[in-house]
Amino acid sequence: MKVNGESASCGQGPCLGPELCPLSQVRAGTSVRIKQLTSSPEISHRLREMGFCEDQQVRLVSHQHNVICQVCNMRLGISSQLADSILVEPLRRSPVPA
């Protein structure tokens, strides 16, 4: 994964391209933006109701047996399997002034 032309690790496993990773592969403390939900239409609908919408900013709080995220000023826990179906990209860092 690349951020501003530099490599950025999405976490514990391989990314699905230069920009996207499953939410389950993101390191705790990392902020990302949801780009795509790949679960069934029913599950995707429920995720959107909970705030896991495309272009929504999410911060991964903890990654143990389950994944705990901060979404819309709430902390929500989802299974690692469900987090596999949420594709995210890193938030762009603003350039550091010289």
C-alpha positions as CSV (number, residue, x, y, z in Angstrom):
1,M,0.0,0.0,0.0
2,K,1.3,3.5,-0.8
3,V,0.6,6.8,0.9
4,N,2.0,9.9,-0.8
5,G,4.3,7.7,-2.9
6,E,5.7,6.0,0.2
7,S,5.0,2.4,1.2
8,A,2.5,2.1,4.0
9,S,1.9,-1.2,5.8
10,C,-1.8,-2.1,6.1
11,G,-0.9,-4.5,8.9
12,Q,-0.5,-8.2,9.3
13,G,-1.1,-9.6,5.9
14,P,-1.0,-9.0,2.2
15,C,-3.0,-6.2,0.6
16,L,-5.4,-6.6,-2.3
17,G,-3.6,-4.2,-4.5
18,P,-1.7,-0.9,-4.1
19,E,-4.4,0.8,-2.2
20,L,-6.9,-1.6,-0.7
21,C,-6.7,-3.9,2.3
22,P,-9.4,-5.8,4.3
23,L,-10.1,-4.1,7.6
24,S,-9.0,-7.2,9.4
25,Q,-5.4,-6.6,8.1
26,V,-5.1,-3.1,9.5
27,R,-3.0,-2.4,12.6
28,A,-4.6,-1.2,15.8
29,G,-4.5,2.6,16.0
30,T,-4.7,3.1,12.2
31,S,-7.3,5.3,10.6
32,V,-8.7,4.3,7.2
33,R,-11.5,5.0,4.8
34,I,-14.0,2.3,3.8
35,K,-14.0,1.9,0.0
36,Q,-16.0,-1.3,-0.6
37,L,-18.2,-3.8,1.2
38,T,-17.9,-7.3,-0.3
39,S,-20.3,-9.2,1.9
40,S,-23.8,-10.4,0.9
41,P,-26.3,-7.6,0.2
42,E,-28.1,-8.3,3.5
43,I,-24.9,-8.1,5.5
44,S,-23.7,-5.0,3.6
45,H,-27.0,-3.3,4.3
46,R,-26.7,-4.0,8.0
47,L,-23.1,-2.8,8.1
48,R,-24.2,0.5,6.4
49,E,-27.0,0.8,9.1
50,M,-24.3,0.5,11.8
51,G,-22.1,3.2,10.1
52,F,-19.7,1.1,8.0
53,C,-20.5,3.0,4.8
54,E,-18.4,3.6,1.8
55,D,-16.1,6.7,2.3
56,Q,-16.7,6.6,6.0
57,Q,-13.6,7.2,8.2
58,V,-12.9,4.4,10.7
59,R,-10.2,3.9,13.3
60,L,-9.2,0.4,14.3
61,V,-9.1,0.4,18.1
62,S,-8.2,-3.2,18.8
63,H,-7.6,-6.4,16.9
64,Q,-7.7,-9.5,19.0
65,H,-10.3,-12.3,18.4
66,N,-12.7,-9.6,17.2
67,V,-12.1,-6.2,15.6
68,I,-13.1,-3.1,17.5
69,C,-13.5,0.1,15.5
70,Q,-14.4,3.6,16.2
71,V,-17.1,4.6,13.7
72,C,-19.2,7.8,13.9
73,N,-18.0,8.5,17.5
74,M,-19.0,5.0,18.6
75,R,-17.0,1.9,19.2
76,L,-18.3,-1.2,17.5
77,G,-17.1,-4.8,17.6
78,I,-17.3,-7.1,14.6
79,S,-15.8,-10.5,13.9
80,S,-12.5,-10.8,12.0
81,Q,-14.4,-12.7,9.3
82,L,-16.8,-9.8,8.8
83,A,-13.9,-7.4,8.8
84,D,-12.4,-9.4,6.0
85,S,-15.3,-8.2,3.8
86,I,-14.7,-4.5,4.4
87,L,-12.1,-3.1,2.0
88,V,-10.3,0.0,3.2
89,E,-7.6,2.5,2.1
90,P,-5.3,4.5,4.4
91,L,-6.1,8.1,5.0
92,R,-3.9,10.4,3.1
93,R,-1.5,12.3,5.3
94,S,-1.1,16.0,4.5
95,P,2.4,17.0,3.3
96,V,4.8,18.1,6.0
97,P,5.8,21.8,5.5
98,A,9.5,22.3,4.6
